[in-house]
Amino acid sequence: MPERVLITGATGFVGSHVAQAFVEAGYEVRIGARASSDPRWISDLYAEHVPLDVSGDPENTSRAVRNVDTVVHAAGITRAKRAGDYYAVNAGGARRLAVAAFRAGVRRFVLVSSLAARGPDGRGHPASDYGWSKLEAERHLRSLDGRMETVVLRPAAVYGPRDTDLLPLFRLARAGWLPVPSGAAPLQPVYAEDVARAVLAAAREPAGFGPFPVAENRRYGWPDVVAGLRKVFRRPVRAVRLPAAAFVLAGRAAERSARPFSAVPLFDERRARDLALNAWTCDVSRTEKALGWGARVTLLEGLERTATWYRQAGWLSMKTR
Ligand SMILES: NC(=O)c1ccc[n+]([C@@H]2O[C@H](COP(=O)([O-])OP(=O)(O)OC[C@H]3O[C@@H](n4cnc5c(N)ncnc54)[C@H](OP(=O)(O)O)[C@@H]3O)[C@@H](O)[C@H]2O)c1
């Protein structure tokens, strides 16, 4: 009999790749999503759909975890109007789902956390409410460890098809220039399909709690990104070096200008700080060993694949100026 898995967050960027990986691996997949969710990335997947708002009706939560072997919790918010929303959804939602899963006799619970729960290099703690909320989610899960198998994955910055966060960067590069922070902080991102493979491995391998950082096993710098995008677009891309403070001001301004419309801005101060002030590297050797996993897609290949997808989706112009 195939293993049964409940996946949350499958209507989002990371979760849709995760759901696809589990369907392709032969799992019986149940997707728990809000009634308001847009299923465009997963409409072709063979999966059962059940209503689930992790901060909503507890009855739906109990029903969603019934009769599954594994829960993969990839739902979460990465931007919010109020700091409290991060804690309510990311921490509170994880706690409620994990408790329901434990009560329903689920064997393993895999939490898609974030490197933000560790914090930037050298900090020793999270640097944002988003990061603290993800750490709190991990702590809730830790309290159930021993009573249910629990695994925590901490992906670094994820990019790839369907991602809207890095789309503006591709568009600017396509137009011939890219604003880059003047500092030399290293980058260690991870391609979405590699994250999905890591989650699959976490569901299968007797890995232990972790937390396991998930990133490509190689560090890059902004010049590598610029060179990569030049190759992808086969045209010059000029790096425009800006002081970190300019990024932070731009993030703050985007947040302030969204406020009167009660909107959640795509770019905000947390993202600006993460991009321009903080370094986010990690040692993935423990993850590779415990999960028998390793990222396969290099930055250059990932940028190429992402740009191709953006073009095919009509998100990126094919025209040359
Ligand atoms: N993107 C990255 O670089 C990155 C890096 C590290 C970790 N992560 C983690 O990966 C996860 C997914 O992030 P993402 O970038 O894919 O974000 P995303 O595209 O915004 O997807 C978020 C998903 O969570 C769902 N969700 C949000 N609130 C929910 C609620 N109350 N109940 C049920 N579902 C809810 C969303 O459903 P709707 O469709 O209804 O909105 C969506 O499916 C998050 O936990 C994030 O912390 C992401």
The ligand as an SDF file (V2000), in Angstrom:
LIG
                    3D

 48 52  0  0  0  0  0  0  0  0999 V2000
   10.6560   30.9590   -0.3310 N   0  0  0  0  0  0  0  0  0  0  0  0
   11.7640   30.8130    0.3730 C   0  0  0  0  0  0  0  0  0  0  0  0
   12.8440   31.3130    0.0070 O   0  0  0  0  0  0  0  0  0  0  0  0
   11.7390   30.0070    1.6650 C   0  0  0  0  0  0  0  0  0  0  0  0
   12.9590   29.7770    2.3240 C   0  0  0  0  0  0  0  0  0  0  0  0
   12.9580   29.0270    3.4940 C   0  0  0  0  0  0  0  0  0  0  0  0
   11.7720   28.5260    4.0060 C   0  0  0  0  0  0  0  0  0  0  0  0
   10.5980   28.7860    3.3640 N   0  0  0  0  0  0  0  0  0  0  0  0
    9.3660   28.2530    3.9450 C   0  0  0  0  0  0  0  0  0  0  0  0
    8.6560   27.5300    2.9490 O   0  0  0  0  0  0  0  0  0  0  0  0
    7.2570   27.6370    3.2100 C   0  0  0  0  0  0  0  0  0  0  0  0
    6.5570   28.0900    1.9580 C   0  0  0  0  0  0  0  0  0  0  0  0
    7.0500   29.3670    1.5750 O   0  0  0  0  0  0  0  0  0  0  0  0
    6.7920   29.9250    0.0980 P   0  0  0  0  0  0  0  0  0  0  0  0
    7.9260   30.8040   -0.2380 O   0  0  0  0  0  0  0  0  0  0  0  0
    6.4230   28.8130   -0.7940 O   0  0  0  0  0  0  0  0  0  0  0  0
    5.5310   30.8640    0.3790 O   0  0  0  0  0  0  0  0  0  0  0  0
    4.1900   31.0020   -0.4720 P   0  0  0  0  0  0  0  0  0  0  0  0
    4.4260   30.8440   -1.9360 O   0  0  0  0  0  0  0  0  0  0  0  0
    3.5720   32.2640    0.0170 O   0  0  0  0  0  0  0  0  0  0  0  0
    3.3070   29.7730    0.0210 O   0  0  0  0  0  0  0  0  0  0  0  0
    2.7840   29.7330    1.3010 C   0  0  0  0  0  0  0  0  0  0  0  0
    1.7820   28.6010    1.3870 C   0  0  0  0  0  0  0  0  0  0  0  0
    1.2780   28.5290    2.7310 O   0  0  0  0  0  0  0  0  0  0  0  0
   -0.1450   28.5660    2.6780 C   0  0  0  0  0  0  0  0  0  0  0  0
   -0.7160   29.1760    3.8670 N   0  0  0  0  0  0  0  0  0  0  0  0
   -0.4660   30.4050    4.3850 C   0  0  0  0  0  0  0  0  0  0  0  0
   -1.2300   30.6130    5.4780 N   0  0  0  0  0  0  0  0  0  0  0  0
   -1.9700   29.4900    5.6440 C   0  0  0  0  0  0  0  0  0  0  0  0
   -2.9600   29.0930    6.5940 C   0  0  0  0  0  0  0  0  0  0  0  0
   -3.3480   29.9030    7.6000 N   0  0  0  0  0  0  0  0  0  0  0  0
   -3.5140   27.8580    6.4710 N   0  0  0  0  0  0  0  0  0  0  0  0
   -3.1520   27.0400    5.4540 C   0  0  0  0  0  0  0  0  0  0  0  0
   -2.2420   27.3540    4.5240 N   0  0  0  0  0  0  0  0  0  0  0  0
   -1.6550   28.5720    4.6150 C   0  0  0  0  0  0  0  0  0  0  0  0
   -0.4620   29.3770    1.4300 C   0  0  0  0  0  0  0  0  0  0  0  0
   -1.7920   29.1490    1.0520 O   0  0  0  0  0  0  0  0  0  0  0  0
   -2.6090   30.1840    0.1280 P   0  0  0  0  0  0  0  0  0  0  0  0
   -2.4050   29.7030   -1.2660 O   0  0  0  0  0  0  0  0  0  0  0  0
   -4.0050   30.0230    0.6070 O   0  0  0  0  0  0  0  0  0  0  0  0
   -2.0640   31.5460    0.3950 O   0  0  0  0  0  0  0  0  0  0  0  0
    0.5640   28.7880    0.4710 C   0  0  0  0  0  0  0  0  0  0  0  0
    0.1430   27.5470   -0.0100 O   0  0  0  0  0  0  0  0  0  0  0  0
    7.0820   28.5930    4.3860 C   0  0  0  0  0  0  0  0  0  0  0  0
    6.8640   27.8470    5.5570 O   0  0  0  0  0  0  0  0  0  0  0  0
    8.4200   29.3170    4.4480 C   0  0  0  0  0  0  0  0  0  0  0  0
    8.7070   29.7040    5.7660 O   0  0  0  0  0  0  0  0  0  0  0  0
   10.5550   29.5060    2.1980 C   0  0  0  0  0  0  0  0  0  0  0  0
  1  2  1  0
  2  3  2  0
  2  4  1  0
  4  5  1  0
  4 48  2  0
  5  6  2  0
  6  7  1  0
  7  8  2  0
  8  9  1  0
  8 48  1  0
  9 10  1  0
  9 46  1  0
 10 11  1  0
 11 12  1  0
 11 44  1  0
 12 13  1  0
 13 14  1  0
 14 15  2  0
 14 16  1  0
 14 17  1  0
 17 18  1  0
 18 19  2  0
 18 20  1  0
 18 21  1  0
 21 22  1  0
 22 23  1  0
 23 24  1  0
 23 42  1  0
 24 25  1  0
 25 26  1  0
 25 36  1  0
 26 27  1  0
 26 35  1  0
 27 28  2  0
 28 29  1  0
 29 30  1  0
 29 35  2  0
 30 31  1  0
 30 32  2  0
 32 33  1  0
 33 34  2  0
 34 35  1  0
 36 37  1  0
 36 42  1  0
 37 38  1  0
 38 39  2  0
 38 40  1  0
 38 41  1  0
 42 43  1  0
 44 45  1  0
 44 46  1  0
 46 47  1  0
M  CHG  2   8   1  16  -1
M  END
$$$$
